[in-house]
Amino acid sequence: MESRGMKKWRPFATMPEQYIGLKEMTNKQSEVAQPVLTEEQMEQMNFTLIEALHTNKQVYLTYYKRGQCITETGYIQFVDSLGDLFIFIDDVFELKNKMRLSELIDVRLA
């Protein structure tokens, strides 16, 4: 008689579509709406971005992307308020990220 091995411990792993569907459902449940910022909050973020750019200080950025609020640390390399974009260097992997200013929720000096 042959043993079934690990097959007997994975009875529902034969349907990978089910796992994909469940993951999508949990992601949709955790989505939040993009917060609306006041003029005062946008001005404060603008001042903080400019200060971090000129003094090369590390910042905590909170931005909205695909239904989630994400916080990262890093350095501001470039800000274009007319073009609605800025370049952010990630502290962990040192990657350059182009982001829109309209996606920003909060900026704080580290």
Biopython code that builds the backbone (N, CA, C, O; Angstrom):
import numpy as np
from Bio.PDB.StructureBuilder import StructureBuilder

atoms = [
    (1, "MET", "N", (0.841, -1.176, 0.000)),
    (1, "MET", "CA", (0.000, 0.000, 0.000)),
    (1, "MET", "C", (0.887, 1.240, 0.000)),
    (1, "MET", "O", (1.837, 1.337, 0.776)),
    (2, "GLU", "N", (0.567, 2.180, -0.874)),
    (2, "GLU", "CA", (1.355, 3.407, -1.030)),
    (2, "GLU", "C", (0.745, 4.547, -0.225)),
    (2, "GLU", "O", (-0.477, 4.692, -0.170)),
    (3, "SER", "N", (1.604, 5.362, 0.404)),
    (3, "SER", "CA", (1.064, 6.502, 1.160)),
    (3, "SER", "C", (0.751, 7.647, 0.200)),
    (3, "SER", "O", (1.368, 7.771, -0.858)),
    (4, "ARG", "N", (-0.197, 8.468, 0.576)),
    (4, "ARG", "CA", (-0.569, 9.598, -0.274)),
    (4, "ARG", "C", (0.367, 10.781, -0.082)),
    (4, "ARG", "O", (0.325, 11.731, -0.863)),
    (5, "GLY", "N", (1.199, 10.740, 0.928)),
    (5, "GLY", "CA", (2.152, 11.827, 1.155)),
    (5, "GLY", "C", (1.451, 13.097, 1.581)),
    (5, "GLY", "O", (0.529, 13.068, 2.396)),
    (6, "MET", "N", (1.892, 14.212, 1.029)),
    (6, "MET", "CA", (1.361, 15.525, 1.407)),
    (6, "MET", "C", (0.004, 15.816, 0.777)),
    (6, "MET", "O", (-0.632, 16.803, 1.149)),
    (7, "LYS", "N", (-0.447, 15.021, -0.133)),
    (7, "LYS", "CA", (-1.718, 15.276, -0.793)),
    (7, "LYS", "C", (-2.883, 15.287, 0.190)),
    (7, "LYS", "O", (-3.832, 16.054, 0.029)),
    (8, "LYS", "N", (-2.807, 14.446, 1.193)),
    (8, "LYS", "CA", (-3.930, 14.364, 2.119)),
    (8, "LYS", "C", (-4.059, 15.608, 2.994)),
    (8, "LYS", "O", (-5.125, 15.845, 3.562)),
    (9, "TRP", "N", (-2.989, 16.416, 3.118)),
    (9, "TRP", "CA", (-3.025, 17.616, 3.954)),
    (9, "TRP", "C", (-3.417, 18.855, 3.165)),
    (9, "TRP", "O", (-3.552, 19.933, 3.743)),
    (10, "ARG", "N", (-3.598, 18.726, 1.877)),
    (10, "ARG", "CA", (-3.950, 19.880, 1.051)),
    (10, "ARG", "C", (-5.212, 19.596, 0.243)),
    (10, "ARG", "O", (-5.158, 19.590, -0.987)),
    (11, "PRO", "N", (-6.331, 19.365, 0.894)),
    (11, "PRO", "CA", (-7.529, 18.978, 0.145)),
    (11, "PRO", "C", (-8.107, 20.088, -0.712)),
    (11, "PRO", "O", (-8.725, 19.803, -1.739)),
    (12, "PHE", "N", (-7.924, 21.370, -0.317)),
    (12, "PHE", "CA", (-8.546, 22.452, -1.075)),
    (12, "PHE", "C", (-7.551, 23.199, -1.941)),
    (12, "PHE", "O", (-7.914, 24.184, -2.583)),
    (13, "ALA", "N", (-6.310, 22.755, -1.973)),
    (13, "ALA", "CA", (-5.297, 23.437, -2.769)),
    (13, "ALA", "C", (-5.415, 23.122, -4.252)),
    (13, "ALA", "O", (-4.635, 23.632, -5.057)),
    (14, "THR", "N", (-6.355, 22.313, -4.613)),
    (14, "THR", "CA", (-6.529, 21.969, -6.023)),
    (14, "THR", "C", (-7.283, 23.058, -6.777)),
    (14, "THR", "O", (-7.396, 23.000, -8.001)),
    (15, "MET", "N", (-7.805, 24.062, -6.049)),
    (15, "MET", "CA", (-8.559, 25.139, -6.684)),
    (15, "MET", "C", (-7.864, 26.484, -6.444)),
    (15, "MET", "O", (-8.285, 27.236, -5.566)),
    (16, "PRO", "N", (-6.816, 26.801, -7.200)),
    (16, "PRO", "CA", (-6.109, 28.070, -6.974)),
    (16, "PRO", "C", (-6.981, 29.290, -7.271)),
    (16, "PRO", "O", (-6.741, 30.370, -6.732)),
    (17, "GLU", "N", (-7.992, 29.120, -8.126)),
    (17, "GLU", "CA", (-8.891, 30.233, -8.426)),
    (17, "GLU", "C", (-9.626, 30.693, -7.173)),
    (17, "GLU", "O", (-9.924, 31.877, -7.014)),
    (18, "GLN", "N", (-9.913, 29.748, -6.290)),
    (18, "GLN", "CA", (-10.599, 30.080, -5.052)),
    (18, "GLN", "C", (-9.726, 30.996, -4.189)),
    (18, "GLN", "O", (-10.221, 31.970, -3.620)),
    (19, "TYR", "N", (-8.445, 30.690, -4.094)),
    (19, "TYR", "CA", (-7.536, 31.523, -3.306)),
    (19, "TYR", "C", (-7.397, 32.916, -3.903)),
    (19, "TYR", "O", (-7.343, 33.906, -3.174)),
    (20, "ILE", "N", (-7.339, 32.992, -5.213)),
    (20, "ILE", "CA", (-7.245, 34.300, -5.883)),
    (20, "ILE", "C", (-8.504, 35.115, -5.617)),
    (20, "ILE", "O", (-8.422, 36.308, -5.327)),
    (21, "GLY", "N", (-9.657, 34.483, -5.715)),
    (21, "GLY", "CA", (-10.918, 35.174, -5.462)),
    (21, "GLY", "C", (-11.036, 35.644, -4.020)),
    (21, "GLY", "O", (-11.496, 36.758, -3.770)),
    (22, "LEU", "N", (-10.626, 34.810, -3.068)),
    (22, "LEU", "CA", (-10.669, 35.209, -1.659)),
    (22, "LEU", "C", (-9.729, 36.364, -1.369)),
    (22, "LEU", "O", (-10.060, 37.261, -0.593)),
    (23, "LYS", "N", (-8.558, 36.346, -1.988)),
    (23, "LYS", "CA", (-7.594, 37.442, -1.788)),
    (23, "LYS", "C", (-8.148, 38.752, -2.340)),
    (23, "LYS", "O", (-7.999, 39.803, -1.717)),
    (24, "GLU", "N", (-8.784, 38.691, -3.499)),
    (24, "GLU", "CA", (-9.397, 39.889, -4.079)),
    (24, "GLU", "C", (-10.502, 40.430, -3.188)),
    (24, "GLU", "O", (-10.627, 41.643, -3.017)),
    (25, "MET", "N", (-11.304, 39.538, -2.619)),
    (25, "MET", "CA", (-12.390, 39.981, -1.739)),
    (25, "MET", "C", (-11.856, 40.660, -0.484)),
    (25, "MET", "O", (-12.392, 41.686, -0.066)),
    (26, "THR", "N", (-10.808, 40.103, 0.125)),
    (26, "THR", "CA", (-10.248, 40.726, 1.325)),
    (26, "THR", "C", (-9.583, 42.048, 0.999)),
    (26, "THR", "O", (-9.622, 42.973, 1.810)),
    (27, "ASN", "N", (-8.974, 42.156, -0.170)),
    (27, "ASN", "CA", (-8.371, 43.435, -0.582)),
    (27, "ASN", "C", (-9.441, 44.501, -0.795)),
    (27, "ASN", "O", (-9.248, 45.656, -0.415)),
    (28, "LYS", "N", (-10.562, 44.126, -1.398)),
    (28, "LYS", "CA", (-11.636, 45.091, -1.625)),
    (28, "LYS", "C", (-12.272, 45.543, -0.322)),
    (28, "LYS", "O", (-12.703, 46.690, -0.211)),
    (29, "GLN", "N", (-12.337, 44.662, 0.664)),
    (29, "GLN", "CA", (-12.906, 45.031, 1.958)),
    (29, "GLN", "C", (-11.998, 45.988, 2.722)),
    (29, "GLN", "O", (-12.482, 46.791, 3.520)),
    (30, "SER", "N", (-10.701, 45.916, 2.492)),
    (30, "SER", "CA", (-9.767, 46.787, 3.216)),
    (30, "SER", "C", (-9.532, 48.119, 2.500)),
    (30, "SER", "O", (-8.779, 48.955, 3.001)),
    (31, "GLU", "N", (-10.154, 48.332, 1.348)),
    (31, "GLU", "CA", (-9.980, 49.593, 0.621)),
    (31, "GLU", "C", (-10.648, 50.742, 1.372)),
    (31, "GLU", "O", (-11.688, 50.578, 2.010)),
    (32, "VAL", "N", (-10.011, 51.913, 1.272)),
    (32, "VAL", "CA", (-10.562, 53.129, 1.874)),
    (32, "VAL", "C", (-10.659, 54.194, 0.785)),
    (32, "VAL", "O", (-9.954, 54.135, -0.222)),
    (33, "ALA", "N", (-11.527, 55.152, 0.999)),
    (33, "ALA", "CA", (-11.663, 56.258, 0.045)),
    (33, "ALA", "C", (-10.514, 57.243, 0.249)),
    (33, "ALA", "O", (-9.989, 57.386, 1.353)),
    (34, "GLN", "N", (-10.138, 57.915, -0.831)),
    (34, "GLN", "CA", (-9.043, 58.882, -0.732)),
    (34, "GLN", "C", (-9.490, 60.086, 0.097)),
    (34, "GLN", "O", (-10.518, 60.695, -0.199)),
    (35, "PRO", "N", (-8.719, 60.430, 1.136)),
    (35, "PRO", "CA", (-9.092, 61.570, 1.971)),
    (35, "PRO", "C", (-9.027, 62.885, 1.202)),
    (35, "PRO", "O", (-8.168, 63.072, 0.341)),
    (36, "VAL", "N", (-9.934, 63.780, 1.519)),
    (36, "VAL", "CA", (-9.948, 65.104, 0.906)),
    (36, "VAL", "C", (-9.203, 66.055, 1.838)),
    (36, "VAL", "O", (-9.520, 66.154, 3.023)),
    (37, "LEU", "N", (-8.205, 66.758, 1.285)),
    (37, "LEU", "CA", (-7.374, 67.653, 2.090)),
    (37, "LEU", "C", (-7.858, 69.094, 1.976)),
    (37, "LEU", "O", (-8.385, 69.511, 0.944)),
    (38, "THR", "N", (-7.669, 69.841, 3.051)),
    (38, "THR", "CA", (-8.012, 71.256, 3.039)),
    (38, "THR", "C", (-6.854, 72.049, 2.442)),
    (38, "THR", "O", (-5.755, 71.524, 2.267)),
    (39, "GLU", "N", (-7.113, 73.317, 2.132)),
    (39, "GLU", "CA", (-6.068, 74.189, 1.596)),
    (39, "GLU", "C", (-4.913, 74.326, 2.587)),
    (39, "GLU", "O", (-3.745, 74.338, 2.198)),
    (40, "GLU", "N", (-5.257, 74.429, 3.872)),
    (40, "GLU", "CA", (-4.233, 74.587, 4.905)),
    (40, "GLU", "C", (-3.322, 73.356, 4.975)),
    (40, "GLU", "O", (-2.107, 73.491, 5.123)),
    (41, "GLN", "N", (-3.901, 72.170, 4.869)),
    (41, "GLN", "CA", (-3.107, 70.942, 4.887)),
    (41, "GLN", "C", (-2.195, 70.858, 3.669)),
    (41, "GLN", "O", (-1.043, 70.438, 3.782)),
    (42, "MET", "N", (-2.706, 71.256, 2.504)),
    (42, "MET", "CA", (-1.890, 71.221, 1.291)),
    (42, "MET", "C", (-0.735, 72.222, 1.372)),
    (42, "MET", "O", (0.373, 71.916, 0.932)),
    (43, "GLU", "N", (-0.975, 73.399, 1.921)),
    (43, "GLU", "CA", (0.087, 74.389, 2.088)),
    (43, "GLU", "C", (1.151, 73.881, 3.048)),
    (43, "GLU", "O", (2.344, 74.035, 2.789)),
    (44, "GLN", "N", (0.730, 73.274, 4.157)),
    (44, "GLN", "CA", (1.688, 72.738, 5.128)),
    (44, "GLN", "C", (2.537, 71.637, 4.503)),
    (44, "GLN", "O", (3.743, 71.578, 4.741)),
    (45, "MET", "N", (1.920, 70.763, 3.705)),
    (45, "MET", "CA", (2.678, 69.717, 3.016)),
    (45, "MET", "C", (3.665, 70.318, 2.029)),
    (45, "MET", "O", (4.789, 69.835, 1.896)),
    (46, "ASN", "N", (3.245, 71.379, 1.331)),
    (46, "ASN", "CA", (4.116, 72.043, 0.373)),
    (46, "ASN", "C", (5.347, 72.621, 1.068)),
    (46, "ASN", "O", (6.466, 72.459, 0.582)),
    (47, "PHE", "N", (5.146, 73.294, 2.206)),
    (47, "PHE", "CA", (6.274, 73.850, 2.956)),
    (47, "PHE", "C", (7.208, 72.745, 3.446)),
    (47, "PHE", "O", (8.429, 72.891, 3.389)),
    (48, "THR", "N", (6.644, 71.656, 3.919)),
    (48, "THR", "CA", (7.459, 70.548, 4.405)),
    (48, "THR", "C", (8.251, 69.912, 3.274)),
    (48, "THR", "O", (9.416, 69.560, 3.457)),
    (49, "LEU", "N", (7.630, 69.758, 2.098)),
    (49, "LEU", "CA", (8.336, 69.200, 0.939)),
    (49, "LEU", "C", (9.501, 70.088, 0.530)),
    (49, "LEU", "O", (10.597, 69.597, 0.261)),
    (50, "ILE", "N", (9.264, 71.386, 0.482)),
    (50, "ILE", "CA", (10.324, 72.315, 0.070)),
    (50, "ILE", "C", (11.461, 72.320, 1.100)),
    (50, "ILE", "O", (12.636, 72.344, 0.733)),
    (51, "GLU", "N", (11.105, 72.297, 2.379)),
    (51, "GLU", "CA", (12.133, 72.266, 3.425)),
    (51, "GLU", "C", (12.962, 70.988, 3.334)),
    (51, "GLU", "O", (14.188, 71.032, 3.437)),
    (52, "ALA", "N", (12.301, 69.858, 3.142)),
    (52, "ALA", "CA", (13.010, 68.583, 3.034)),
    (52, "ALA", "C", (13.885, 68.538, 1.785)),
    (52, "ALA", "O", (14.958, 67.935, 1.800)),
    (53, "LEU", "N", (13.437, 69.168, 0.712)),
    (53, "LEU", "CA", (14.215, 69.205, -0.521)),
    (53, "LEU", "C", (15.489, 70.019, -0.338)),
    (53, "LEU", "O", (16.565, 69.586, -0.751)),
    (54, "HIS", "N", (15.378, 71.195, 0.277)),
    (54, "HIS", "CA", (16.532, 72.091, 0.410)),
    (54, "HIS", "C", (17.498, 71.657, 1.508)),
    (54, "HIS", "O", (18.699, 71.903, 1.394)),
    (55, "THR", "N", (17.006, 71.019, 2.563)),
    (55, "THR", "CA", (17.888, 70.614, 3.657)),
    (55, "THR", "C", (18.283, 69.142, 3.574)),
    (55, "THR", "O", (19.066, 68.664, 4.395)),
    (56, "ASN", "N", (17.752, 68.427, 2.598)),
    (56, "ASN", "CA", (18.019, 66.996, 2.398)),
    (56, "ASN", "C", (17.712, 66.183, 3.661)),
    (56, "ASN", "O", (18.484, 65.306, 4.050)),
    (57, "LYS", "N", (16.587, 66.484, 4.284)),
    (57, "LYS", "CA", (16.155, 65.754, 5.474)),
    (57, "LYS", "C", (15.252, 64.595, 5.068)),
    (57, "LYS", "O", (14.576, 64.634, 4.040)),
    (58, "GLN", "N", (15.262, 63.575, 5.899)),
    (58, "GLN", "CA", (14.406, 62.415, 5.666)),
    (58, "GLN", "C", (12.967, 62.758, 6.033)),
    (58, "GLN", "O", (12.716, 63.485, 6.995)),
    (59, "VAL", "N", (12.019, 62.223, 5.252)),
    (59, "VAL", "CA", (10.600, 62.495, 5.495)),
    (59, "VAL", "C", (9.816, 61.193, 5.570)),
    (59, "VAL", "O", (10.225, 60.158, 5.044)),
    (60, "TYR", "N", (8.668, 61.286, 6.248)),
    (60, "TYR", "CA", (7.660, 60.221, 6.235)),
    (60, "TYR", "C", (6.573, 60.672, 5.274)),
    (60, "TYR", "O", (5.927, 61.696, 5.496)),
    (61, "LEU", "N", (6.373, 59.913, 4.212)),
    (61, "LEU", "CA", (5.344, 60.228, 3.223)),
    (61, "LEU", "C", (4.181, 59.260, 3.377)),
    (61, "LEU", "O", (4.373, 58.046, 3.440)),
    (62, "THR", "N", (2.993, 59.801, 3.435)),
    (62, "THR", "CA", (1.794, 58.968, 3.399)),
    (62, "THR", "C", (1.045, 59.327, 2.132)),
    (62, "THR", "O", (0.694, 60.486, 1.915)),
    (63, "TYR", "N", (0.804, 58.336, 1.300)),
    (63, "TYR", "CA", (0.123, 58.584, 0.032)),
    (63, "TYR", "C", (-0.941, 57.526, -0.204)),
    (63, "TYR", "O", (-0.948, 56.464, 0.418)),
    (64, "TYR", "N", (-1.841, 57.854, -1.126)),
    (64, "TYR", "CA", (-2.978, 57.000, -1.463)),
    (64, "TYR", "C", (-2.693, 56.297, -2.780)),
    (64, "TYR", "O", (-2.382, 56.934, -3.786)),
    (65, "LYS", "N", (-2.803, 54.961, -2.758)),
    (65, "LYS", "CA", (-2.578, 54.207, -3.985)),
    (65, "LYS", "C", (-3.457, 52.963, -3.984)),
    (65, "LYS", "O", (-3.367, 52.146, -3.069)),
    (66, "ARG", "N", (-4.288, 52.813, -4.978)),
    (66, "ARG", "CA", (-5.157, 51.650, -5.184)),
    (66, "ARG", "C", (-5.981, 51.298, -3.949)),
    (66, "ARG", "O", (-6.052, 50.135, -3.552)),
    (67, "GLY", "N", (-6.596, 52.298, -3.352)),
    (67, "GLY", "CA", (-7.497, 52.055, -2.243)),
    (67, "GLY", "C", (-6.834, 51.900, -0.890)),
    (67, "GLY", "O", (-7.505, 51.547, 0.080)),
    (68, "GLN", "N", (-5.529, 52.154, -0.795)),
    (68, "GLN", "CA", (-4.838, 52.006, 0.473)),
    (68, "GLN", "C", (-3.978, 53.229, 0.754)),
    (68, "GLN", "O", (-3.497, 53.891, -0.165)),
    (69, "CYS", "N", (-3.794, 53.518, 2.034)),
    (69, "CYS", "CA", (-2.894, 54.579, 2.473)),
    (69, "CYS", "C", (-1.564, 53.939, 2.842)),
    (69, "CYS", "O", (-1.509, 53.092, 3.734)),
    (70, "ILE", "N", (-0.499, 54.335, 2.168)),
    (70, "ILE", "CA", (0.822, 53.729, 2.347)),
    (70, "ILE", "C", (1.765, 54.774, 2.914)),
    (70, "ILE", "O", (1.768, 55.918, 2.460)),
    (71, "THR", "N", (2.572, 54.391, 3.911)),
    (71, "THR", "CA", (3.553, 55.289, 4.506)),
    (71, "THR", "C", (4.950, 54.743, 4.235)),
    (71, "THR", "O", (5.225, 53.566, 4.466)),
    (72, "GLU", "N", (5.826, 55.613, 3.742)),
    (72, "GLU", "CA", (7.208, 55.247, 3.455)),
    (72, "GLU", "C", (8.129, 56.341, 3.968)),
    (72, "GLU", "O", (7.706, 57.478, 4.179)),
    (73, "THR", "N", (9.388, 55.987, 4.165)),
    (73, "THR", "CA", (10.396, 56.972, 4.546)),
    (73, "THR", "C", (11.402, 57.107, 3.417)),
    (73, "THR", "O", (11.647, 56.163, 2.666)),
    (74, "GLY", "N", (11.982, 58.299, 3.309)),
    (74, "GLY", "CA", (12.973, 58.528, 2.274)),
    (74, "GLY", "C", (13.301, 59.998, 2.142)),
    (74, "GLY", "O", (13.100, 60.783, 3.069)),
    (75, "TYR", "N", (13.809, 60.360, 0.976)),
    (75, "TYR", "CA", (14.267, 61.719, 0.714)),
    (75, "TYR", "C", (13.595, 62.274, -0.538)),
    (75, "TYR", "O", (13.351, 61.548, -1.501)),
    (76, "ILE", "N", (13.305, 63.562, -0.509)),
    (76, "ILE", "CA", (12.715, 64.244, -1.661)),
    (76, "ILE", "C", (13.851, 64.702, -2.567)),
    (76, "ILE", "O", (14.798, 65.341, -2.109)),
    (77, "GLN", "N", (13.755, 64.374, -3.859)),
    (77, "GLN", "CA", (14.802, 64.776, -4.796)),
    (77, "GLN", "C", (14.363, 65.930, -5.687)),
    (77, "GLN", "O", (15.175, 66.779, -6.055)),
    (78, "PHE", "N", (13.069, 65.962, -6.036)),
    (78, "PHE", "CA", (12.585, 66.968, -6.979)),
    (78, "PHE", "C", (11.107, 67.216, -6.730)),
    (78, "PHE", "O", (10.348, 66.280, -6.476)),
    (79, "VAL", "N", (10.697, 68.489, -6.803)),
    (79, "VAL", "CA", (9.287, 68.843, -6.647)),
    (79, "VAL", "C", (8.895, 69.777, -7.783)),
    (79, "VAL", "O", (9.553, 70.792, -8.015)),
    (80, "ASP", "N", (7.818, 69.434, -8.494)),
    (80, "ASP", "CA", (7.273, 70.274, -9.556)),
    (80, "ASP", "C", (5.795, 70.483, -9.244)),
    (80, "ASP", "O", (4.949, 69.661, -9.598)),
    (81, "SER", "N", (5.499, 71.596, -8.577)),
    (81, "SER", "CA", (4.115, 71.831, -8.172)),
    (81, "SER", "C", (3.218, 72.158, -9.362)),
    (81, "SER", "O", (2.022, 71.871, -9.316)),
    (82, "LEU", "N", (3.755, 72.744, -10.416)),
    (82, "LEU", "CA", (2.936, 73.031, -11.601)),
    (82, "LEU", "C", (2.617, 71.762, -12.377)),
    (82, "LEU", "O", (1.521, 71.619, -12.917)),
    (83, "GLY", "N", (3.564, 70.854, -12.431)),
    (83, "GLY", "CA", (3.355, 69.589, -13.139)),
    (83, "GLY", "C", (2.717, 68.528, -12.275)),
    (83, "GLY", "O", (2.471, 67.417, -12.743)),
    (84, "ASP", "N", (2.438, 68.850, -11.004)),
    (84, "ASP", "CA", (1.777, 67.954, -10.060)),
    (84, "ASP", "C", (2.549, 66.649, -9.866)),
    (84, "ASP", "O", (1.952, 65.573, -9.823)),
    (85, "LEU", "N", (3.894, 66.743, -9.746)),
    (85, "LEU", "CA", (4.660, 65.543, -9.480)),
    (85, "LEU", "C", (5.876, 65.853, -8.633)),
    (85, "LEU", "O", (6.321, 66.998, -8.549)),
    (86, "PHE", "N", (6.408, 64.811, -8.005)),
    (86, "PHE", "CA", (7.655, 64.919, -7.272)),
    (86, "PHE", "C", (8.374, 63.583, -7.346)),
    (86, "PHE", "O", (7.770, 62.545, -7.616)),
    (87, "ILE", "N", (9.687, 63.632, -7.100)),
    (87, "ILE", "CA", (10.504, 62.427, -7.130)),
    (87, "ILE", "C", (10.972, 62.151, -5.713)),
    (87, "ILE", "O", (11.497, 63.029, -5.028)),
    (88, "PHE", "N", (10.772, 60.921, -5.293)),
    (88, "PHE", "CA", (11.022, 60.489, -3.931)),
    (88, "PHE", "C", (11.978, 59.307, -3.966)),
    (88, "PHE", "O", (11.746, 58.353, -4.708)),
    (89, "ILE", "N", (13.061, 59.351, -3.170)),
    (89, "ILE", "CA", (14.009, 58.241, -3.098)),
    (89, "ILE", "C", (13.689, 57.424, -1.859)),
    (89, "ILE", "O", (13.774, 57.915, -0.733)),
    (90, "ASP", "N", (13.325, 56.188, -2.079)),
    (90, "ASP", "CA", (12.949, 55.271, -1.003)),
    (90, "ASP", "C", (14.153, 54.992, -0.115)),
    (90, "ASP", "O", (15.265, 54.797, -0.605)),
    (91, "ASP", "N", (13.926, 54.973, 1.195)),
    (91, "ASP", "CA", (15.005, 54.771, 2.150)),
    (91, "ASP", "C", (15.471, 53.321, 2.194)),
    (91, "ASP", "O", (16.647, 53.067, 2.456)),
    (92, "VAL", "N", (14.589, 52.372, 1.947)),
    (92, "VAL", "CA", (14.930, 50.957, 2.083)),
    (92, "VAL", "C", (15.724, 50.459, 0.878)),
    (92, "VAL", "O", (16.826, 49.933, 1.033)),
    (93, "PHE", "N", (15.166, 50.624, -0.326)),
    (93, "PHE", "CA", (15.810, 50.088, -1.524)),
    (93, "PHE", "C", (16.525, 51.158, -2.337)),
    (93, "PHE", "O", (17.163, 50.844, -3.342)),
    (94, "GLU", "N", (16.431, 52.407, -1.922)),
    (94, "GLU", "CA", (17.028, 53.555, -2.615)),
    (94, "GLU", "C", (16.579, 53.635, -4.074)),
    (94, "GLU", "O", (17.379, 53.898, -4.971)),
    (95, "LEU", "N", (15.293, 53.406, -4.290)),
    (95, "LEU", "CA", (14.714, 53.498, -5.623)),
    (95, "LEU", "C", (14.065, 54.860, -5.809)),
    (95, "LEU", "O", (13.516, 55.429, -4.865)),
    (96, "LYS", "N", (14.131, 55.379, -7.025)),
    (96, "LYS", "CA", (13.454, 56.638, -7.337)),
    (96, "LYS", "C", (12.009, 56.343, -7.685)),
    (96, "LYS", "O", (11.720, 55.480, -8.514)),
    (97, "ASN", "N", (11.109, 57.063, -7.048)),
    (97, "ASN", "CA", (9.681, 56.905, -7.304)),
    (97, "ASN", "C", (9.115, 58.232, -7.764)),
    (97, "ASN", "O", (9.268, 59.246, -7.083)),
    (98, "LYS", "N", (8.462, 58.231, -8.912)),
    (98, "LYS", "CA", (7.735, 59.416, -9.367)),
    (98, "LYS", "C", (6.315, 59.304, -8.859)),
    (98, "LYS", "O", (5.647, 58.292, -9.069)),
    (99, "MET", "N", (5.854, 60.357, -8.185)),
    (99, "MET", "CA", (4.486, 60.350, -7.669)),
    (99, "MET", "C", (3.817, 61.668, -7.975)),
    (99, "MET", "O", (4.466, 62.690, -8.194)),
    (100, "ARG", "N", (2.508, 61.613, -7.984)),
    (100, "ARG", "CA", (1.722, 62.823, -8.179)),
    (100, "ARG", "C", (1.497, 63.485, -6.821)),
    (100, "ARG", "O", (1.289, 62.805, -5.816)),
    (101, "LEU", "N", (1.539, 64.799, -6.802)),
    (101, "LEU", "CA", (1.273, 65.535, -5.564)),
    (101, "LEU", "C", (-0.158, 65.324, -5.099)),
    (101, "LEU", "O", (-0.434, 65.386, -3.901)),
    (102, "SER", "N", (-1.061, 65.080, -6.019)),
    (102, "SER", "CA", (-2.459, 64.857, -5.659)),
    (102, "SER", "C", (-2.664, 63.545, -4.901)),
    (102, "SER", "O", (-3.697, 63.372, -4.254)),
    (103, "GLU", "N", (-1.699, 62.612, -4.966)),
    (103, "GLU", "CA", (-1.803, 61.344, -4.234)),
    (103, "GLU", "C", (-1.346, 61.484, -2.792)),
    (103, "GLU", "O", (-1.632, 60.615, -1.968)),
    (104, "LEU", "N", (-0.640, 62.561, -2.472)),
    (104, "LEU", "CA", (-0.108, 62.742, -1.116)),
    (104, "LEU", "C", (-1.218, 63.002, -0.106)),
    (104, "LEU", "O", (-2.174, 63.728, -0.379)),
    (105, "ILE", "N", (-1.070, 62.399, 1.050)),
    (105, "ILE", "CA", (-1.998, 62.624, 2.151)),
    (105, "ILE", "C", (-1.319, 63.385, 3.263)),
    (105, "ILE", "O", (-1.909, 64.292, 3.851)),
    (106, "ASP", "N", (-0.056, 63.019, 3.563)),
    (106, "ASP", "CA", (0.646, 63.654, 4.664)),
    (106, "ASP", "C", (2.154, 63.564, 4.431)),
    (106, "ASP", "O", (2.654, 62.577, 3.893)),
    (107, "VAL", "N", (2.871, 64.617, 4.848)),
    (107, "VAL", "CA", (4.332, 64.642, 4.776)),
    (107, "VAL", "C", (4.824, 65.172, 6.115)),
    (107, "VAL", "O", (4.391, 66.227, 6.578)),
    (108, "ARG", "N", (5.732, 64.426, 6.728)),
    (108, "ARG", "CA", (6.318, 64.840, 8.017)),
    (108, "ARG", "C", (7.817, 64.624, 7.976)),
    (108, "ARG", "O", (8.303, 63.655, 7.392)),
    (109, "LEU", "N", (8.558, 65.550, 8.613)),
    (109, "LEU", "CA", (9.995, 65.396, 8.722)),
    (109, "LEU", "C", (10.311, 64.300, 9.722)),
    (109, "LEU", "O", (9.658, 64.184, 10.759)),
    (110, "ALA", "N", (11.305, 63.505, 9.408)),
    (110, "ALA", "CA", (11.697, 62.412, 10.313)),
    (110, "ALA", "C", (12.602, 62.918, 11.421)),
    (110, "ALA", "O", (13.029, 62.140, 12.274)),
]
sb = StructureBuilder()
sb.init_structure("model")
sb.init_model(0)
sb.init_chain("A")
sb.init_seg("    ")
for serial, (resi, resn, name, xyz) in enumerate(atoms, 1):
    if name == "N":
        sb.init_residue(resn, " ", resi, " ")
    sb.init_atom(name, np.array(xyz, "f"), 0.0, 1.0, " ", f" {name:<3s}", serial, name[0])
structure = sb.get_structure()
